[in-house]
Amino acid sequence: MPTFDAGSLDRLNGLSQYYAQIARNGGFPAAPPAGLSQGATGSAVLALRQRLVMENDLPESERDNPKWDARLTTAVSRFQQRYGLQATGKIDERTRSQMAVSVQQRLVQIGHNMERVGARFIDFNRRYVVVNIPSAQVEAIENGEVARRYIAVVGRPQNPSPEVDATISAINFNPTWTVPQSIIKKEIGPHMVRDPSYLSRQRMSVIDGAGRTVDPKTIDWSSGKAANYTIRQAYGAGNSLGQLRIQMPNSDSVYMHDTPSKRLFGSVDRFFSHGCVRVQGVNDLAAWLLGPGWDAKRVGQEIATGARKDQAIPDRVPVHWVYMTAYVTPDGTAHFRPDIYNLDFGSASRIADAQVVNPY
């Protein structure tokens, strides 16, 4: 079920009305204590069951059982999956903190998501790609269904990934990396001051405005003059983009790509990048984008040649980067994710200390 499609705004509106009714009926019960799990009995279990019934994770017929049974474990796991938490099936601290958020706060969150979705004017194609930033995941959607879903690493709060509508035009095999000016100023300069061999070890070249290679030793890296140069990392082993880049021209100069730091895909919290999106299984996504005649094996063979190559996408595919901390899939299931960039509540009232996991 897609995170984002033509029906997203209507479904969020329906969710808002549903939660407004919960608020009129008195709101959610008190959050259960952390540590509650299978074998527990009593009022805390009854309150937990009431909460899970209200959000449709547990049937109404299961509301009044004071004992924790296997069906309650399943319902807790479903709640955790919908909220982007690890599906432990017990009330850990992160699950408790999500259940402690009031229905009024959820209504505010839903409202902000409605504003963001309502501001996007999109003619959804038969094939398109969605990056939901708070979920740190990528979906390749075809004929209204998710054909592929991938774990991603997205921008950290200091370097947020932007909301973008663009078109994927090509796959860049064995790409070079042109370092953004912001990274030159904030990171490359200080590195060179501490270690003048840094650029050579990273296989990076300095290029002036005329396209000539410049000796890094001739540059005062402690001044702002370094930003007047272009720094480019050679393709191949150790390149920050990995072995493949998905070209999607846009005013924010962001894109999706491979990475040599694949260990980060195994993290619970996957907000590490400078704004671009790193995709696990990017070879498979590239094959889907390239269409018939391509698979991950063929993509790998192109990479293995070691040659720098750009392969155009025959039928260009739209891509939408969205910031959806609340969404409803077409089957009616409501999902919530952490407001990692504080766009819903601001830093003073941030609700979610939960970390994103891949729930699928």
C-alpha positions in Angstrom: 0.0 0.0 0.0 1.5 3.3 -1.0 2.4 6.0 1.5 1.6 8.8 -0.9 -0.9 8.8 -3.7 -3.9 10.7 -5.1 -6.1 9.8 -2.2 -3.7 10.8 0.6 -5.3 14.1 1.5 -8.8 12.7 1.6 -7.7 9.9 3.8 -5.9 12.3 6.2 -9.1 14.3 6.4 -11.0 11.2 7.3 -8.4 10.4 10.0 -8.7 13.9 11.4 -12.5 13.4 11.7 -12.0 10.1 13.4 -9.5 11.4 15.9 -11.7 14.4 16.6 -14.5 12.0 17.6 -12.1 10.3 20.0 -11.3 13.7 21.5 -15.0 14.5 21.9 -15.4 11.1 23.7 -12.7 12.0 26.2 -9.5 11.1 24.4 -7.1 8.2 24.9 -6.7 6.4 28.2 -3.5 6.9 30.2 -0.5 5.3 28.7 0.5 1.9 30.2 3.7 1.6 32.1 6.9 0.6 30.3 7.7 -3.0 31.0 4.1 -4.3 30.6 4.2 -7.5 28.7 2.8 -11.0 28.3 1.7 -12.5 31.6 0.4 -9.2 33.1 -3.1 -8.8 34.4 -5.3 -6.0 35.8 -6.3 -2.4 35.1 -3.2 -1.5 33.1 -4.0 -4.3 30.7 -7.6 -3.2 30.4 -6.5 0.4 29.7 -4.1 -0.9 27.0 -6.8 -2.9 25.4 -9.1 0.1 25.4 -6.4 2.2 23.6 -5.7 -0.5 21.0 -9.5 -0.9 20.3 -9.8 2.9 19.8 -7.1 2.8 17.1 -8.4 -0.4 15.5 -5.4 -2.6 16.5 -7.6 -4.9 18.5 -11.2 -6.0 17.9 -13.9 -4.6 20.1 -14.7 -8.1 21.4 -11.2 -8.2 23.0 -11.7 -5.0 25.1 -12.7 -6.4 28.5 -10.2 -9.2 29.0 -7.9 -8.3 32.0 -5.3 -10.8 31.0 -2.4 -10.3 28.5 -2.7 -13.1 25.9 -1.2 -13.9 22.5 -3.8 -11.8 20.7 -2.9 -8.7 22.7 0.8 -9.3 21.9 -0.2 -9.3 18.2 -2.2 -6.1 18.6 0.7 -4.3 20.4 3.0 -5.4 17.5 0.6 -3.9 15.0 0.5 -0.6 16.9 4.3 -0.5 16.9 4.5 -1.2 13.2 2.1 1.6 12.5 4.1 4.0 14.6 7.5 3.0 13.0 8.7 1.2 16.1 10.4 -2.1 16.6 7.6 -4.7 16.8 8.6 -6.2 20.2 5.0 -7.0 21.2 5.5 -5.5 24.6 5.4 -2.0 26.1 8.9 -0.6 26.0 9.7 3.0 26.7 9.4 4.2 23.1 6.0 2.5 22.8 4.8 4.0 26.0 6.0 7.5 24.9 3.9 7.2 21.7 0.9 6.1 23.7 1.4 9.1 26.0 0.8 11.6 23.1 -2.7 13.0 23.5 -5.3 12.8 20.8 -5.3 16.6 20.6 -1.5 16.6 19.7 -2.2 13.9 17.1 -4.9 16.2 15.6 -2.3 19.0 15.4 0.1 16.6 13.7 -2.5 15.4 11.2 -3.4 19.0 10.4 0.2 19.9 9.5 0.4 16.8 7.3 -2.8 17.8 5.6 -1.3 21.3 4.9 1.9 19.8 3.4 0.0 17.3 1.3 -2.5 19.9 0.2 0.3 22.1 -1.0 1.5 19.5 -3.5 -0.1 19.6 -6.9 0.8 16.3 -8.5 -0.6 14.3 -11.4 0.3 10.9 -10.3 1.7 8.7 -13.0 1.3 5.0 -13.5 4.9 4.6 -12.3 6.5 6.9 -9.7 8.9 6.9 -6.7 8.1 8.2 -3.2 10.7 9.0 -0.5 9.0 9.4 2.8 11.6 11.2 4.8 10.4 10.5 8.4 10.0 6.8 7.6 13.5 6.7 6.0 12.2 4.5 3.2 11.7 4.6 -0.6 8.8 3.2 -2.5 8.6 2.3 -6.2 5.0 2.5 -7.1 3.3 0.9 -10.2 -0.4 0.9 -11.0 -1.3 2.0 -7.5 0.7 -0.6 -5.7 4.2 -0.7 -4.1 6.3 -2.7 -6.5 9.5 -2.3 -4.5 10.2 -0.9 -1.0 13.7 0.0 0.3 15.3 1.1 3.5 16.9 4.5 3.2 19.2 6.9 5.0 18.0 10.5 4.8 19.1 13.9 6.0 20.0 14.5 9.6 18.2 17.3 11.4 21.1 19.7 10.8 21.0 18.9 7.1 17.4 18.0 6.4 16.3 16.3 3.2 13.9 18.7 1.4 10.5 18.0 0.0 11.0 17.7 -3.8 9.0 16.9 -6.9 11.3 16.0 -9.8 11.8 13.5 -12.6 14.3 10.7 -12.7 16.2 11.0 -16.0 19.2 8.8 -15.8 21.3 6.2 -13.9 24.9 7.3 -13.3 27.2 4.2 -13.1 30.4 4.8 -11.2 29.7 8.4 -10.6 32.1 11.1 -9.5 31.0 13.3 -6.6 31.1 17.1 -6.7 31.3 18.2 -3.1 28.6 20.8 -2.2 29.8 24.2 -1.1 28.4 23.8 2.4 30.5 20.7 3.0 33.6 22.4 1.6 33.1 25.2 4.1 32.0 23.2 7.1 34.0 20.0 6.7 36.6 19.9 4.0 38.3 23.2 5.1 38.7 22.1 8.8 39.9 18.6 7.7 42.6 20.2 5.5 43.8 22.5 8.3 44.2 19.5 10.5 45.5 17.1 7.9 46.9 18.5 4.6 46.9 15.0 3.1 43.1 14.6 3.5 42.1 15.4 -0.1 44.6 13.0 -1.6 43.6 10.2 0.7 40.0 10.8 -0.3 40.9 10.8 -4.0 39.6 14.4 -4.3 40.8 17.0 -6.8 40.6 20.8 -6.5 39.4 22.6 -9.7 39.3 26.3 -10.3 36.8 28.3 -12.3 38.7 27.7 -15.6 38.5 23.9 -15.1 42.2 23.6 -14.2 43.4 21.3 -11.4 44.9 23.2 -8.5 47.5 22.1 -5.9 45.7 22.0 -2.5 48.8 23.2 -0.9 48.4 26.6 -2.6 45.0 27.3 -0.9 44.5 28.8 2.5 42.0 26.3 3.9 41.4 28.4 7.1 39.9 31.2 5.0 36.6 31.3 3.1 38.5 31.3 -0.2 38.3 27.5 -0.4 34.6 27.8 -1.4 35.6 29.5 -4.6 36.9 26.1 -5.9 35.2 23.0 -7.0 36.2 19.8 -5.2 35.5 16.5 -7.0 36.0 13.0 -5.8 37.0 10.4 -8.4 34.7 7.5 -9.1 35.5 4.0 -7.8 36.3 2.6 -4.4 35.5 4.9 -1.5 33.4 7.4 -3.5 30.8 8.9 -1.2 28.1 8.2 -3.7 29.0 4.5 -3.9 28.8 3.0 -7.3 25.5 4.4 -8.5 23.6 7.7 -8.6 20.0 8.2 -9.6 19.9 11.5 -11.5 16.8 13.7 -10.7 17.5 17.3 -11.6 16.0 19.8 -9.1 16.7 23.2 -7.6 17.9 21.6 -4.2 20.6 19.6 -6.0 19.7 16.4 -4.1 19.5 12.9 -5.4 19.3 9.2 -4.5 22.5 7.1 -4.5 24.5 4.1 -3.3 26.8 4.4 -0.4 30.0 2.8 0.9 28.6 3.1 4.4 26.1 0.3 4.2 26.2 -0.5 7.9 24.0 2.5 8.5 21.1 0.7 6.8 21.0 -1.6 9.8 20.5 1.3 12.2 17.2 1.9 14.0 17.7 5.7 13.5 18.6 6.4 9.9 19.0 10.2 9.8 22.6 10.5 8.9 23.1 12.1 5.4 23.7 15.7 4.3 20.3 15.8 2.6 20.6 13.3 -0.2 19.0 9.9 0.1 21.0 6.7 0.3 19.1 3.6 -0.8 19.7 0.0 0.3 19.3 -2.2 -2.8 19.8 0.7 -5.1 20.8 -1.6 -7.9 17.4 -3.2 -7.8 15.7 0.2 -7.8 17.9 1.3 -10.8 16.8 -1.9 -12.7 13.1 -1.1 -12.0 13.6 2.4 -13.3 15.4 1.3 -16.4 12.6 -1.1 -17.2 12.4 -4.3 -19.3 15.7 -6.0 -20.0 17.3 -4.8 -16.8 17.7 -6.5 -13.4 20.0 -6.0 -10.5 22.5 -8.5 -12.0 22.8 -6.5 -15.2 23.2 -3.3 -13.2 26.0 -4.9 -11.2 27.7 -5.9 -14.4 27.6 -2.3 -15.7 29.2 -1.2 -12.4 31.8 -4.0 -12.6 33.2 -2.6 -15.8 34.6 0.3 -13.8 33.6 2.7 -16.5 31.9 6.0 -15.9 28.6 5.8 -17.7 25.2 7.5 -17.8 22.2 5.4 -18.8 19.0 7.4 -19.7 15.7 6.3 -18.3 13.5 5.4 -21.4 10.3 6.5 -19.8 11.2 9.2 -17.3 9.8 8.5 -13.8 8.5 11.1 -11.4 9.9 11.2 -7.9 8.3 12.8 -4.8 10.2 13.4 -1.5 7.5 14.0 1.1 7.5 14.8 4.8 4.6 12.7 6.1 4.6 12.0 9.9 1.0 11.0 9.6 -0.5 9.1 6.7 -3.2 6.6 5.9 -2.6 3.8 3.4 -5.4 3.0 0.9 -6.5 0.0 3.1 -7.5 2.6 5.8 -4.5 1.9 8.1 -3.2 5.0 9.9 0.6 5.4 10.4 2.6 7.9 12.4 6.3 8.7 12.3 8.6 10.9 14.4 8.7 14.6 13.6 12.5 14.5 13.2 12.8 18.0 11.7 10.3 19.6 14.2 7.9 20.7 11.5 4.8 19.6 13.3 5.4 20.8 16.8 8.7 22.7 16.9 11.7 21.9 19.1 10.0 23.0 22.3 7.1 20.5 22.0 8.6 17.7 20.0 6.6 14.6 20.7 8.5 11.7 19.4 11.7 10.2 20.8 10.9 7.1 18.9 13.4 6.1 16.2 12.4 4.9 12.8 12.7 1.3 11.8 11.7 -0.3 8.6 8.2 -1.7 9.6 7.7 -3.9 6.5 
